[in-house]
Structure formats: C-alpha cells, structure tokens
Amino acid sequence: MQAKKRYFILLSAGSCLALLFYFGGLQFRASRSHSRREEHSGRNGLHHPSPDRFWPRFPDALRPFVPWDQLENEDSSVHISPRQKRDANSSIYKGKKCRMESCFDFTLCKKNGFKVYVYPQQKGEKIAESYQNILAAIEGSRFYTSDPSQACLFVLSLDTLDRDQLSPQYVHNLRSKVQSLHLWNNGRNHLIFNLYSGTWPDYTEDVGFDIGQAMLAKASISTENFRPNFDVSIPLFSKDHPRTGGERGFLKFNTIPPLRKYMLVFKGKRYLTGIGSDTRNALYHVHNGEDVVLLTTCKHGKDWQKHKDSRCDRDNTEYEKYDYREMLHNATFCLVPRGRRLGSFRFLEALQAACVPVMLSNGWELPFSEVINWNQAAVIGDERLLLQIPSTIRSIHQDKILALRQQTQFLWEAYFSSVEKIVLTTLEIIQDRIFKHISRNSLIWNKHPGGLFVLPQYSSYLGDFPYYYANLGLKPPSKFTAVTPAVTPLVSQ
C-alpha cells in the first residue's frame, strides 16, 4: 500500500513538471514570435496592436496620493519620498534640519538663566513701528539684559519684519549687515521676527538672507517649512495692533443660545491673478445672502480693471452693502481663508469678536501651535472641501459653540491682544523648551489665567495654583501661605 502511494506521488510530481515546462516553453516561443512580428512590422512601417493591448494594465495596485495643488506641476512617473520633497525646499532655509538639540547652545542658559539681549540700534537704520514695539516689549520684560555676556538669546535691532521687496519697509543689504555682527555666530541662539516674506507673484517664505542656525518667530509659516520645537509660529498683526494692554474681547456675557444673526461671514479682497486666487474666488458658491454672507471685492490694486471678470461688478456692489464690524459682532462663525500668504488679519479680528474662526488655509502652522490646542477655539477646515463648510458648522451643537466662543476670548486676552503678549508668549515657549523639567503643561496654557501668569520658577505642581483646583478635582486647604514678591525703589531725598 505504501509503495502505491509513493508511485502516485512521483507520478503526480512528474506530470506537474512536464506541464510546467510545456506551458513555459509556449509562453517563451509566443513572446519571441511577438517580438519578431513587432520588429517586422516596424521595418515595414506597419503597427498592428496585439490583442493584449486592448486591456488596461495596472502595474501598481494603488497609485500614490498626489496633493491637488501638485497635479499639474509634478510628473507622476517620478517617485519622490516626503523626505526628499522637504529637502528639495532647503534653498529657502539652509538650516532646515535645525532643532534645539543641534543648533542651540544650552550652556549659555544654564549658566545665567534665560536672558535676552537686543542689539543696539545702528545709526541711519530705519525701524518700522511694529518692530519698535517688539523690541520695546523685550526690553521691558523680565528676560532682558543689556550685557551680551549674560545673554542666552539674541534679537537683532535690524528690522526683519517685512521682507517683501516691493514694500517701503523693506531693509536693503540685510545679508551683509547681519553677517557683519560680531555676535552673529551663524545665527546660533538668535531669534528673528518676521511678518511678511517673499514678494509678487510667488510670495515664497524666503526672508531674503541666510538665517543660519537662528530660530524664526514667523507669521504665515507653512507646516512644510516650520521646524518643530525650534521655530515659533506667530500671528499676523497690523501696525495698529496695541503695544501693551489691548482691548478686551467682545463677548461681554454668555448669551443663551449662543447663535447670532449670521451663521458664517467673511469680507475681504478677491485676487484675480496669482497666488491666493483659488479659495477666495470660489466663495460665491457658498454665499446665500441670508445667514451665510461671504463678500469679496476685486477693487484693489492699480490694474484690477484690466483683469476683472464677469462677476466683479456684481461682487463689488454686494460688498458695499454690508458693514464689516457689524458683521463681526453679529456672526457665530468667521471664515479665515488664506490671502496672498497663509495667514490673515481676519484671524485676530475673529478671535477678539468672539466669532469662532473657520480656518481655510491648508498647510498653515497655526500661531503658538506648540502650546495652544486650537481644536478648542476654532474649526479647522480644508480648502478642497469648501462646499461642505456650511453643513459642517450647522451640525455643531450649541453647547460646543458656546465653549468655542469662550475659548476665543480667553486666548485673545491671554496671548494675542497686544504686541507685548505675543512677544512674551514667544519667549515663554522658548524658555519652556530649554528648561523642560519645569515647563508648563497643556492645561496651564489652555486654561485661565494662561501660561504668562503661571511662572514655573515658583512651582511646577498644578495643585499649588488655586485657579486649577476645579480642573484637578481638588479643594483648597483651610490654611495656606501666599508669597508676594515686592520691590521698593530707592527714593532720593
């Protein structure tokens, strides 16, 4: 019986091998004859498609996803990894791979603490009012030192805020001026503030000089060029933004229900040509003139009439019917689409007005994203899904809307209402990176009174701060000690 089984197995194996060689030989001969026919037809100028050419061939199971804005610019046959794409943009920032561990000298900070030095202003150098406010905020802070040997961080007195070559605030020859600074050291332990970069028509994020190993505190920075835990994303603010103090938010009381006259509003420029055109040009699809009011105008710039389209006159007429501040004060959600750059003044305006920002700027690294949880104060949308925005915000429950509006007020008053608060928040974030063992956690940054009021030098335990008892489920002790530091200046008789 066993012998029969062995003979059967051997016979089966032999037949399988024979069939394999047979069909393999047929396929080989067919391919050779096919190639001969192609060669022969090519010589005679004839091309007869073979039967298998009528069937589509799929070499890959799935094609890799290509971002919508790169479909026309990239060859789909070229396979580039995300790392290679990031490195391809290294011409913008030569120190693109910089992180705190590789491009920052911690020994200066551990020796003397976190102290910031501002270079003395050079004669004949013009400084815009906004940059003067930034430097004044640093010099008035507890971090400032006038001794560079005691400093841990250095800030230029050269105005780097506006690096648009078409701007009257643009500082020429900045590259040579920065390189001549004796403390520059290839930008190591330096912080550069910037609001505008690039110029028409591309508006790239290049600041116009090699920043070396310096950190950037930059507005409208993209996630692609943002260096995590090294750069700081700051908001775009106008030259009229107050240096200190600042107005309070517009949410005076908690109205129930929290809905306002308008569900979603926007009023701003529509770009007829160049970058920033796509999103704002499509807003009219969502505008209904009732509770969704999205207004754009072509009437800006010198040559707008040369490029105006069939909708310009109608859009301009509709645009003039509405008062922007009245819309802000009476809207539940405010659309914040990208402009020429990723950031927009509408962002801070919406926060102050207790109008929940609906972010529509793909790839924007939101301000202070390292410490602020923006999901608690804003709706982050996608430009490719513009038509879904109204239905999305209508589905948000009223309790959630009230919580979002309350958080906009807290964030505005804690971090954004003045240039001083924007600058101090930037410096506190950098200090937390350096002294990680006493850094503030997310709860401190995203709850009242905010990160600027809780100094880690005194304690890193939340239970020591009475305003966090409710969040921690604790009760204040019956006895406690409050330590209040006070300094009395000497007054001469």
C-alpha positions as CSV (number, residue, x, y, z in Angstrom):
1,M,0.0,0.0,0.0
2,Q,2.8,2.4,0.9
3,A,4.6,1.6,-2.4
4,K,1.4,2.6,-4.4
5,K,1.3,5.9,-2.5
6,R,5.0,6.6,-3.3
7,Y,4.4,5.7,-7.0
8,F,1.3,8.0,-7.1
9,I,3.2,11.0,-5.6
10,L,6.1,10.5,-8.0
11,L,3.8,10.3,-11.0
12,S,1.9,13.5,-9.9
13,A,5.1,15.4,-9.4
14,G,6.5,14.3,-12.8
15,S,3.3,15.3,-14.6
16,C,3.3,18.7,-12.9
17,L,6.9,19.3,-14.1
18,A,6.0,18.3,-17.6
19,L,3.1,20.7,-17.7
20,L,5.2,23.5,-16.3
21,F,7.9,23.1,-19.0
22,Y,5.3,22.8,-21.7
23,F,3.4,25.9,-20.9
24,G,6.6,27.8,-20.1
25,G,8.0,26.9,-23.5
26,L,4.8,28.0,-25.2
27,Q,5.0,31.4,-23.5
28,F,8.6,31.8,-24.3
29,R,8.0,31.0,-28.0
30,A,5.0,33.3,-28.1
31,S,7.0,36.2,-26.7
32,R,9.8,35.6,-29.2
33,S,7.3,35.4,-32.1
34,H,5.6,38.5,-30.8
35,S,8.8,40.4,-30.7
36,R,9.7,39.2,-34.2
37,R,6.3,40.4,-35.5
38,E,6.8,43.8,-33.9
39,E,10.3,44.0,-35.5
40,H,9.0,43.0,-38.9
41,S,6.1,45.5,-38.7
42,G,8.4,48.2,-37.6
43,R,10.6,47.7,-40.6
44,N,7.6,47.8,-43.0
45,G,6.1,50.9,-41.3
46,L,3.1,48.9,-40.0
47,H,1.8,48.8,-36.4
48,H,-0.8,46.1,-35.6
49,P,-1.8,46.2,-31.9
50,S,-1.7,42.8,-30.2
51,P,-4.9,41.6,-28.5
52,D,-3.5,42.1,-25.0
53,R,-3.0,45.8,-25.7
54,F,-6.8,46.4,-25.7
55,W,-6.8,45.6,-21.9
56,P,-5.6,48.1,-19.4
57,R,-2.5,47.3,-17.4
58,F,-2.1,48.2,-13.8
59,P,1.5,48.0,-12.7
60,D,0.7,49.3,-9.2
61,A,-2.2,48.2,-7.1
62,L,-2.8,51.8,-6.0
63,R,-1.2,55.0,-7.2
64,P,0.4,57.1,-4.6
65,F,-1.7,60.1,-3.5
66,V,-0.7,63.4,-5.1
67,P,-1.7,66.6,-3.5
68,W,-4.3,68.5,-5.5
69,D,-2.1,71.5,-6.0
70,Q,0.8,69.5,-7.4
71,L,-1.1,67.6,-10.1
72,E,-0.1,70.0,-12.9
73,N,3.4,70.7,-11.6
74,E,4.8,67.3,-10.9
75,D,5.5,64.3,-13.2
76,S,3.5,61.4,-11.7
77,S,6.1,59.0,-13.0
78,V,8.8,60.4,-10.7
79,H,8.5,58.9,-7.2
80,I,9.8,61.3,-4.6
81,S,9.6,60.5,-0.9
82,P,8.2,63.1,1.6
83,R,11.7,63.5,3.0
84,Q,13.1,64.2,-0.5
85,K,10.4,66.8,-1.1
86,R,11.2,68.6,2.2
87,D,14.9,68.6,1.3
88,A,14.2,70.0,-2.1
89,N,12.9,73.1,-0.4
90,S,16.1,73.5,1.6
91,S,17.1,76.5,-0.5
92,I,14.5,78.5,1.5
93,Y,16.1,77.7,4.9
94,K,19.6,76.4,4.8
95,G,19.2,75.4,8.5
96,K,16.1,73.4,7.8
97,K,17.2,70.5,9.9
98,C,17.9,72.6,12.9
99,R,16.4,71.6,16.2
100,M,17.1,72.8,19.7
101,E,19.4,69.9,20.4
102,S,21.6,70.6,17.2
103,C,21.5,74.4,16.7
104,F,21.1,75.9,20.1
105,D,23.7,76.3,22.9
106,F,22.1,75.4,26.2
107,T,25.2,76.2,28.3
108,L,24.6,79.9,28.0
109,C,21.1,79.5,29.5
110,K,22.1,77.1,32.3
111,K,24.9,79.4,33.4
112,N,23.0,82.7,33.6
113,G,19.3,81.8,33.2
114,F,17.1,82.8,30.3
115,K,18.2,86.3,29.4
116,V,17.6,88.1,26.1
117,Y,19.9,90.7,24.6
118,V,18.8,93.2,21.9
119,Y,21.5,94.6,19.7
120,P,21.9,98.4,19.9
121,Q,20.3,100.2,17.1
122,Q,22.7,101.3,14.4
123,K,22.7,104.9,13.2
124,G,20.8,105.5,10.0
125,E,18.8,102.3,10.2
126,K,15.1,102.7,9.8
127,I,12.8,100.6,12.0
128,A,9.1,100.2,11.5
129,E,6.8,101.0,14.4
130,S,5.7,97.3,14.7
131,Y,9.3,96.2,15.1
132,Q,9.9,99.0,17.6
133,N,7.0,97.7,19.6
134,I,8.5,94.2,19.6
135,L,11.9,95.4,20.8
136,A,10.3,97.6,23.4
137,A,8.3,94.6,24.7
138,I,11.5,92.6,25.0
139,E,13.4,95.4,26.7
140,G,10.6,95.9,29.2
141,S,10.3,92.2,30.1
142,R,12.0,90.3,33.0
143,F,14.1,88.4,30.4
144,Y,16.0,91.5,29.1
145,T,19.7,92.0,29.8
146,S,21.9,94.8,28.4
147,D,25.0,92.6,28.9
148,P,25.6,90.3,25.9
149,S,27.9,88.1,28.0
150,Q,24.9,87.2,30.2
151,A,22.5,86.5,27.4
152,C,21.1,83.2,26.3
153,L,19.1,84.6,23.3
154,F,19.9,87.4,20.9
155,V,17.5,89.6,18.9
156,L,18.5,91.8,16.0
157,S,17.9,95.5,16.0
158,L,17.8,95.4,12.2
159,D,14.2,95.3,11.1
160,T,13.4,91.9,9.7
161,L,9.5,92.1,9.9
162,D,8.8,93.0,6.3
163,R,10.9,91.1,3.7
164,D,8.7,91.9,0.7
165,Q,10.9,93.7,-1.8
166,L,8.0,95.8,-3.0
167,S,7.3,97.1,0.5
168,P,8.5,100.6,1.6
169,Q,9.6,99.0,4.9
170,Y,12.0,96.6,3.1
171,V,15.6,96.8,4.5
172,H,18.2,96.5,1.8
173,N,21.6,94.8,2.1
174,L,20.3,92.9,5.2
175,R,22.5,89.9,4.4
176,S,25.8,91.8,4.7
177,K,24.6,93.8,7.7
178,V,23.7,90.6,9.6
179,Q,26.9,88.8,8.7
180,S,29.0,91.8,10.0
181,L,27.6,91.5,13.5
182,H,30.3,90.2,15.8
183,L,27.9,88.1,17.9
184,W,26.1,86.5,15.0
185,N,27.9,83.2,15.1
186,N,26.0,81.8,12.1
187,G,22.7,82.7,13.9
188,R,23.2,80.4,16.8
189,N,21.0,81.4,19.8
190,H,19.4,84.1,17.7
191,L,15.7,84.8,17.2
192,I,14.4,86.5,14.1
193,F,10.9,88.1,14.0
194,N,9.2,88.2,10.6
195,L,5.6,89.0,9.5
196,Y,5.9,89.2,5.7
197,S,8.2,87.2,3.4
198,G,8.5,86.8,-0.4
199,T,7.1,89.1,-3.0
200,W,4.8,89.1,-6.0
201,P,4.0,86.8,-7.8
202,D,5.2,83.8,-5.8
203,Y,5.3,85.0,-2.2
204,T,7.7,82.4,-1.0
205,E,8.7,82.1,2.6
206,D,12.3,83.2,1.9
207,V,13.3,86.1,4.2
208,G,16.0,87.2,1.8
209,F,19.1,86.3,3.7
210,D,20.7,83.2,5.2
211,I,19.4,82.9,8.8
212,G,21.9,80.2,9.5
213,Q,21.1,78.4,12.8
214,A,18.7,81.2,14.0
215,M,15.2,80.5,15.2
216,L,12.2,82.1,13.4
217,A,9.3,83.8,15.1
218,K,7.3,84.0,11.9
219,A,3.8,84.7,10.7
220,S,2.1,82.7,7.9
221,I,4.6,79.9,8.1
222,S,3.8,76.6,6.5
223,T,4.0,73.2,8.2
224,E,6.4,72.2,5.4
225,N,8.9,74.9,6.3
226,F,8.1,75.0,10.0
227,R,10.8,73.4,12.2
228,P,9.0,71.8,15.1
229,N,10.2,72.7,18.6
230,F,12.6,75.3,17.1
231,D,10.6,77.9,15.2
232,V,7.6,79.7,16.7
233,S,4.5,80.5,14.6
234,I,3.2,83.9,15.5
235,P,0.0,85.7,14.3
236,L,-0.1,88.3,11.6
237,F,-0.9,91.6,13.3
238,S,-1.3,95.1,11.8
239,K,0.8,98.1,12.5
240,D,-2.1,99.5,14.6
241,H,-2.0,96.5,17.0
242,P,-1.5,98.0,20.5
243,R,1.9,97.6,22.1
244,T,0.6,96.9,25.6
245,G,-2.8,96.2,27.1
246,G,-5.1,95.9,24.2
247,E,-8.9,95.8,24.1
248,R,-10.8,93.0,25.7
249,G,-12.8,90.6,23.7
250,F,-16.4,91.4,22.6
251,L,-18.1,88.5,24.5
252,K,-19.5,90.6,27.4
253,F,-21.9,87.9,28.6
254,N,-22.8,84.3,27.8
255,T,-25.8,84.6,25.6
256,I,-28.0,81.5,25.5
257,P,-28.5,80.3,22.9
258,P,-25.1,81.3,21.6
259,L,-26.2,81.7,17.9
260,R,-26.1,85.1,16.3
261,K,-27.8,86.8,13.3
262,Y,-25.3,85.3,10.8
263,M,-24.0,81.8,10.8
264,L,-20.9,82.4,8.7
265,V,-19.4,85.7,7.4
266,F,-16.4,87.0,5.5
267,K,-15.5,90.2,3.9
268,G,-12.2,90.8,2.0
269,K,-10.3,91.0,-1.2
270,R,-10.6,88.6,-4.1
271,Y,-7.5,88.0,-6.1
272,L,-8.0,87.9,-9.8
273,T,-4.5,86.7,-10.7
274,G,-1.6,85.0,-9.0
275,I,-1.3,83.0,-5.8
276,G,-4.2,83.1,-3.3
277,S,-6.8,83.3,-6.1
278,D,-8.4,79.9,-5.9
279,T,-10.1,79.8,-2.5
280,R,-11.5,83.3,-2.4
281,N,-12.7,83.1,-6.0
282,A,-14.9,80.2,-5.0
283,L,-16.6,81.7,-2.0
284,Y,-19.6,82.9,-4.1
285,H,-20.6,79.3,-4.3
286,V,-21.4,79.2,-0.6
287,H,-22.8,82.8,-0.2
288,N,-26.5,82.8,0.2
289,G,-27.1,86.4,1.3
290,E,-29.0,85.4,4.4
291,D,-27.2,83.6,7.2
292,V,-24.0,82.9,5.1
293,V,-22.6,86.1,3.9
294,L,-19.2,85.8,2.1
295,L,-18.3,89.0,0.3
296,T,-15.3,89.7,-1.9
297,T,-14.2,92.6,-4.0
298,C,-11.9,92.9,-7.0
299,K,-11.5,96.6,-6.4
300,H,-7.9,96.7,-5.1
301,G,-4.6,97.3,-6.7
302,K,-3.8,99.6,-9.7
303,D,-4.6,97.1,-12.5
304,W,-7.7,95.5,-11.2
305,Q,-9.9,96.7,-14.1
306,K,-7.5,95.1,-16.6
307,H,-8.1,91.7,-15.1
308,K,-11.7,91.9,-13.8
309,D,-14.0,89.1,-14.7
310,S,-17.8,88.9,-15.3
311,R,-18.5,88.7,-11.5
312,C,-16.5,91.7,-10.4
313,D,-19.2,94.4,-10.8
314,R,-21.8,92.3,-9.1
315,D,-19.4,91.3,-6.3
316,N,-18.3,94.9,-5.7
317,T,-21.9,96.1,-5.4
318,E,-22.8,93.4,-2.9
319,Y,-19.6,94.1,-1.0
320,E,-20.6,97.7,-0.3
321,K,-24.0,96.8,1.2
322,Y,-22.5,95.4,4.4
323,D,-20.6,96.9,7.3
324,Y,-17.7,94.7,8.3
325,R,-17.7,95.4,12.0
326,E,-21.5,94.9,12.2
327,M,-21.0,91.5,10.6
328,L,-18.2,90.6,13.0
329,H,-20.3,91.5,16.1
330,N,-23.3,89.5,14.8
331,A,-21.7,86.3,13.5
332,T,-21.3,82.9,15.1
333,F,-18.5,81.8,12.7
334,C,-16.0,83.8,10.8
335,L,-14.3,82.4,7.7
336,V,-10.5,82.9,7.7
337,P,-9.3,81.9,4.2
338,R,-5.8,82.3,3.0
339,G,-4.8,85.5,1.3
340,R,-1.6,86.0,-0.7
341,R,0.1,84.3,2.2
342,L,-1.2,81.6,4.6
343,G,-2.0,84.0,7.4
344,S,-4.6,86.7,7.5
345,F,-5.6,89.7,9.7
346,R,-9.1,88.1,9.8
347,F,-7.7,85.6,12.3
348,L,-7.1,88.0,15.2
349,E,-10.2,90.0,14.3
350,A,-12.4,86.9,14.6
351,L,-10.8,85.9,18.0
352,Q,-11.4,89.3,19.5
353,A,-15.0,89.4,18.2
354,A,-15.8,86.0,19.8
355,C,-16.6,84.8,16.3
356,V,-15.3,81.2,16.0
357,P,-12.6,81.2,13.3
358,V,-13.2,78.7,10.5
359,M,-9.7,78.1,9.2
360,L,-9.4,77.6,5.4
361,S,-5.7,77.8,4.8
362,N,-4.2,74.3,4.1
363,G,-0.7,73.9,5.4
364,W,-0.7,76.8,7.8
365,E,1.1,76.2,11.1
366,L,-1.3,78.0,13.4
367,P,0.1,80.5,15.9
368,F,1.7,79.1,19.0
369,S,0.5,75.7,17.9
370,E,3.2,74.1,20.2
371,V,1.2,75.1,23.3
372,I,-2.3,76.1,22.2
373,N,-5.0,73.4,21.4
374,W,-6.8,75.2,18.5
375,N,-9.5,72.5,18.4
376,Q,-10.9,74.1,21.5
377,A,-11.3,77.5,19.8
378,A,-11.6,77.1,16.1
379,V,-12.9,75.0,13.3
380,I,-10.1,73.8,11.0
381,G,-11.4,73.2,7.5
382,D,-10.0,72.1,4.2
383,E,-9.9,74.3,1.2
384,R,-10.7,71.4,-1.1
385,L,-14.0,70.9,0.9
386,L,-15.3,74.4,0.8
387,L,-18.8,73.5,-0.2
388,Q,-19.1,71.3,3.0
389,I,-18.3,74.1,5.4
390,P,-21.9,75.4,5.9
391,S,-23.3,71.9,6.7
392,T,-20.3,71.2,9.0
393,I,-20.7,74.2,11.2
394,R,-24.5,73.8,11.3
395,S,-24.0,70.4,12.8
396,I,-22.1,71.8,15.8
397,H,-24.1,71.7,19.0
398,Q,-24.9,74.9,20.8
399,D,-23.0,73.8,23.9
400,K,-19.9,73.3,21.8
401,I,-20.4,76.7,20.1
402,L,-20.6,78.4,23.4
403,A,-17.4,76.7,24.6
404,L,-15.6,77.6,21.4
405,R,-16.6,81.3,21.7
406,Q,-15.5,81.4,25.4
407,Q,-12.1,79.9,24.4
408,T,-11.6,82.5,21.7
409,Q,-12.0,85.2,24.4
410,F,-9.5,83.5,26.7
411,L,-6.9,83.1,24.0
412,W,-7.3,86.6,22.7
413,E,-6.9,88.2,26.1
414,A,-4.1,85.9,27.3
415,Y,-1.8,85.8,24.3
416,F,-2.9,88.0,21.3
417,S,-4.5,91.3,22.4
418,S,-1.2,93.2,22.3
419,V,2.3,93.0,20.8
420,E,3.7,92.6,24.2
421,K,1.7,89.5,24.9
422,I,2.6,88.0,21.5
423,V,6.3,88.6,22.2
424,L,6.2,87.3,25.8
425,T,4.4,84.2,24.7
426,T,7.1,83.6,22.2
427,L,9.8,83.9,24.8
428,E,8.0,81.8,27.4
429,I,7.6,79.0,24.8
430,I,11.4,79.1,24.1
431,Q,12.1,79.1,27.8
432,D,10.0,76.0,28.4
433,R,12.0,74.2,25.7
434,I,15.2,75.0,27.4
435,F,14.1,74.1,31.0
436,K,11.9,71.1,30.2
437,H,11.9,69.9,33.8
438,I,9.8,72.9,34.9
439,S,8.0,73.6,31.7
440,R,4.3,74.3,31.7
441,N,1.9,71.6,30.6
442,S,-1.0,71.9,28.2
443,L,-3.6,72.6,30.9
444,I,-1.8,75.7,32.0
445,W,-1.5,77.1,28.5
446,N,-5.1,76.4,27.6
447,K,-7.0,77.4,30.8
448,H,-7.4,80.6,32.7
449,P,-5.3,82.6,33.5
450,G,-2.8,81.2,30.9
451,G,0.8,80.5,30.6
452,L,2.0,84.1,31.1
453,F,0.6,84.1,34.7
454,V,2.0,80.8,35.9
455,L,5.7,81.1,36.5
456,P,7.5,77.7,36.6
457,Q,10.2,79.3,38.8
458,Y,7.9,79.1,41.8
459,S,6.3,75.7,41.3
460,S,5.6,73.1,38.6
461,Y,2.8,71.4,40.5
462,L,-0.7,72.5,39.5
463,G,-2.1,71.9,43.0
464,D,-0.1,74.9,44.2
465,F,-2.1,77.2,42.0
466,P,-5.7,77.8,43.3
467,Y,-7.2,78.5,39.8
468,Y,-6.6,74.8,38.8
469,Y,-8.4,73.2,41.8
470,A,-11.6,72.7,39.8
471,N,-9.8,71.1,36.9
472,L,-7.9,68.8,39.2
473,G,-10.9,67.9,41.3
474,L,-9.2,69.4,44.4
475,K,-10.4,71.6,47.2
476,P,-8.4,74.5,48.6
477,P,-6.8,73.8,52.0
478,S,-8.2,75.6,55.0
479,K,-4.8,77.2,55.7
480,F,-2.3,78.3,53.1
481,T,0.6,80.7,52.7
482,A,0.8,83.3,49.9
483,V,4.2,84.7,49.0
484,T,4.1,88.0,47.2
485,P,7.4,89.4,46.0
486,A,7.6,93.2,46.2
487,V,10.4,95.6,45.2
488,T,10.5,99.2,46.5
489,P,12.7,101.6,44.6
490,L,15.1,103.8,46.5
491,V,13.8,107.4,46.5
492,S,16.3,110.1,47.0
493,Q,15.5,112.9,49.4
